Every structure is written in C-alpha cells, then in structure tokens.
Amino acid sequence: KQWYQRRVRAGWTPVETVVDYNADLAISPLLIKTNSALDSEELVSVQFRTQGQDSEFAGGIQISFSNQLQYRLISCNSSETVFQTTPPTATERVWKITLD
C-alpha cells in the first residue's frame, strides 16, 4: 500500500491504485509513505503534469521494490538506477519529493 500526505498536519490518506492530486512542489513537498518490502516487485509511480486546462505529461519518478531498491526518472532515462545510499531496512518508509 502507498499513502500520500497533502500537508504535514493533514494526516495520511491511503491510496490503492491511482489518485490525482493537485500539488505545488514550490510551496510544499509531496510525502509518500510505503510499506513495501524488497523483492515484492511493487512499484510506486508519481507522474507530473503541467498546470492549466490542457495539462500535459511532464515527467515523473518510479520507485521499484525489486531485489534492490531502484528508481527511474520518467522521461529522463529508460533504465532503473539503484539508490546510491542504502535506505533503512524497515519496510515502512516516507519518500519526500521536493522541487529544488
């Protein structure tokens, strides 16, 4: 299961499949909590779109829970990359997506 958090104080909202969420990463980060284990082959995917009535796909990030924790920047590279630092071994993790 994955969860996302709108604001730090708002609490977690469970997400089973796909959710559209209007976020402005220039104002506050997007927090995603997962409880996926390595080798579960589960995948978290966050896609970014342009603002406005005719919004277009603008990229994203995927996190893959295969035998190694990997990520892929959608529209930037086609292959997955192993995280350079070893993430905590706990299955519950909070991912923070920011605009820097």
Secondary structure, 3 states (H helix, E strand, C coil): CEEEECCCCCCCEEECCCCCCCCCCCCCCEEEEECCCCCCCEEEEEEEECCCCCCCEEEEEEEEECCCEEEEEECCCCCCEECCCCCCCCCCEEEEECCC
